[in-house]
Amino acid sequence: MNLRILSNNEFLRYASNEIDDLTSSEIERELLRRMEATDTELFEAASEAEFTADQLTNLSQAMEGFTPEEVTELLGVMLENNIDVKPLVATLKVLDTAGITEVDELKEALEFAAKFQAIANDAGDVFTRLTTLISETQED
């Protein structure tokens, strides 16, 4: 049998069937025990995605402090809304610089800016009307 064509799970099943307490060495039994303790599904998923060990280490460090569900949700929202990483990172940095850490703070700041802009636009209309009125009265 060509053992190289077997998946890790298939190989584990085959090796477990072939192990014999009388003829198998201590090393064979320990290797089988360690391989069974390894998360082969994760290994196979990483292999299929063609991640290197360094990439997996970087990914693990980047996810520190987040649950896999949180990371999955974040990435899902980004993909669903077609959000590019660079603008998102830039936006997060601007929010951090502004000291905005909560959604309510951001909503409040945006509402304030919209109200201020409306007042500024109204004030601009007043100045435009005054300029028009002055120009019209000077022409007469």
HELIX and SHEET records of a PDB file:
HELIX    1   1 LEU A    3  ILE A    5  5                                   3    
HELIX    2   2 ASN A    8  GLU A   18  1                                  11    
HELIX    3   3 GLU A   26  ALA A   37  1                                  12    
HELIX    4   4 THR A   40  GLU A   48  1                                   9    
HELIX    5   5 ALA A   53  ALA A   62  1                                  10    
HELIX    6   6 PRO A   68  GLU A   80  1                                  13    
HELIX    7   7 VAL A   85  THR A   97  1                                  13    
HELIX    8   8 VAL A  103  GLU A  139  1                                  37    
END                                                                             
